[in-house]
Amino acid sequence: MWKLGTKSKRAPRPSPEDRAGFFDDYPRFFDTSNTYAYRDRLNLRHEAIIAANRDVLDGARVLDIASHDGRWSFAALRAGATHVTGIEARKELVKGAEDNFAHYDVDPTTYRFVCGDVFDALTTEGLDVDVVMCLGFLYHTLRYNELFTHIRALRPRHLIVDTNVMPDQDKPVVRLVRDKTAKQQNAAADAFSHNGQALVGKPSAPAVRFMQETYDFEVEDIYDWHNLLAARPGVEGLADYRKDQRVTMRSRLAA
Ligand SMILES: C[S@@+](CC[C@H](N)C(=O)[O-])C[C@H]1O[C@@H](n2cnc3c(N)ncnc32)[C@H](O)[C@@H]1O
């Protein structure tokens, strides 16, 4: 089986809050998305995406690309981020995120949701951030050079990527896929979509690393999902992570 070659330096020990399940305290997020908002899935993704990166999120200004219903923006704030900007193309999801934040009484000065295409917003919104989260997005685009150019131009200290990948691939390759733009979790319709479909790519895990390294992001950590899942027998809705069809990585921008 293909190996990325960077072993996690941080054991995926459950944080105290995740034993209870982070999203159990914020159950609206189970209802405000149609995109895999299952309890176990959200709670364990929280462990890999947020709890494992609390050291870089604490005190940080965060950009959440494809912020959806605000679930990871919200979790970043609860992990100590001082401000989060979410970019999301679908206006009903931006409305959902704003409603969720209002419901949980989040200080309005600590967040902003931009409703628009990420490729526009990255260049027009005057963003000033320390950490970029790019979660569930790399397989809903094919515009990798633009995406990483724009992210790098923001000079974040860290980038957290979570993405579906082609499994069992030791080469940095990308498989072409068509996304139906009508589906909530997919690429949003834009100037390049056609007949209700967008041409997108599913990268291999080496390709995800390759893209980041091309733009000076050094992979610091690949989350050890196998270890986490072994410690949580019986959890459901995480087959993609279990089968190496999805990865969570953290990288640092070289000085
Ligand atoms: C699979 S969901 C990921 C949601 C969330 N980030 C997560 O990881 O749980 C993909 C999200 O990307 C958004 N999206 C797709 N294309 C976009 C674009 N060009 N600009 C901004 N958001 C986009 C979708 O509306 C959807 O909310």
The ligand as a Gaussian input file, in Angstrom:
#p B3LYP/6-31G(d) Opt

LIG

0 1
 C      -17.793000      18.606000       0.263000
 S      -18.341000      20.182000       0.821000
 C      -17.148000      20.510000       2.095000
 C      -17.736000      21.238000       3.265000
 C      -16.795000      21.463000       4.429000
 N      -15.673000      22.286000       4.070000
 C      -16.316000      20.160000       4.996000
 O      -15.167000      19.773000       4.746000
 O      -17.079000      19.539000       5.744000
 C      -17.797000      21.280000      -0.488000
 C      -18.257000      22.703000      -0.298000
 O      -17.598000      23.510000      -1.277000
 C      -18.501000      24.501000      -1.718000
 N      -18.005000      24.977000      -3.015000
 C      -17.926000      24.282000      -4.163000
 N      -17.353000      25.011000      -5.133000
 C      -17.071000      26.220000      -4.588000
 C      -16.459000      27.413000      -5.069000
 N      -15.998000      27.493000      -6.328000
 N      -16.315000      28.456000      -4.232000
 C      -16.764000      28.383000      -2.948000
 N      -17.352000      27.269000      -2.425000
 C      -17.496000      26.209000      -3.235000
 C      -19.813000      23.763000      -1.774000
 O      -20.931000      24.616000      -1.849000
 C      -19.750000      22.944000      -0.489000
 O      -20.241000      23.669000       0.603000

